[in-house]
Amino acid sequence: MELKDGAFIDVGANIGAYTIRVANKYPQNQVVAIEVDSDNVKVLNQNVILNQRKNVTIVHKGCFSKKGTMEFYKDLVGSGGGSLVDPISNCKVKVEVDTLDNILRTLKVGKVDLIKTDAEGAEPLIFQGARKTIKKHKPVVIYEAHDSKIRKQCSDFFENIKYSVEKIDVNGFVARPR
């Protein structure tokens, strides 16, 4: 995926593997890394500092269909399996959530070229909260969907806004404007 002059939005940035890769390749572009897990945010921040990336903005909150607070189920095994919607553990913490539309408006992000989401089942709800951004900027959207219900919800969302969806690996999809 090539960025033009717009931003890359990394929802579920984890420790920044994609954030850093894109920020290094496109130092002139704005990169917004959104991560809800505080442990991951600490490492993400260290990675941004280590790579001297001035074009990265870190947002420590969850993306969702509405603004508020929710319980986040922490991944007790690794760093990437925590979820706002799937109770994967008994370890839960209260977190702040907001829509992607609100977050990007608050940050005064201009054009958006690419959105990547990896949010362990919250993708359909994230897209609901990103509807204005997606309709206005028509970015390419890369996302993961681990079960058939979430796949269907995501593909229906994109079909309704005139996007085509292509499967790119076992659980990975890319949605592009038609």
MARKOLMAR-307857 format. One record per residue (C-alpha): x, y, z. Coordinates in steps of 0.5 Angstrom, whole numbers, plus 500, padded with zeros to 3 digits. Layout:
BEGIN
XYZ...
//
This chain:
BEGIN
500500500503507498501513502500520498500526502495523507495520514496513516492511522494505526488503530490497535497499534500495540507496540508500534511495529506498523507505526514505526515502519510507516513513520520511517518510510514516510517521514513527511506524513502524519502517523497516529498510533492509537492504543488502549493497553497502557503497558503497550503504550509505554513500549510504543512510546519508547519505540517512537523515541528510539526511532526519533519519529517526530511524525508520530502522535500516540493516543492512549485510548480505545477506538469505539462507536461512541465516547465514554469509558469501558472495561478492557480485558487485558491479555495476560499471555502476550501483548496483542490479545486484549479486547474491549468486546471479548472477555478473554481474561478476568483481568479488566481495567476501565479505559477511555474510548472515543470514536475515530472521527472524534479523535482525528478531529481533536488532533486536527488530522487533515487527509487520511490515506490509510487506516489499519485496525487490529482490535480483537473483535471491535472492528465493526464498532470502530468502523461505525465510529469512523464513518465520517472519516472514511466517507470523507477521505476514502482511505484504504482500510486494512483490518483483521476479522477473526470470526465469520460474524465480525467478517460479515459485519465489516464487509456489510459496513464497507459494502454500504459505503461502496467499498470493495473488500479483499481477503489478504491472509487468513484473518486479514482484509483490505477495503478499498473505495470502488
//
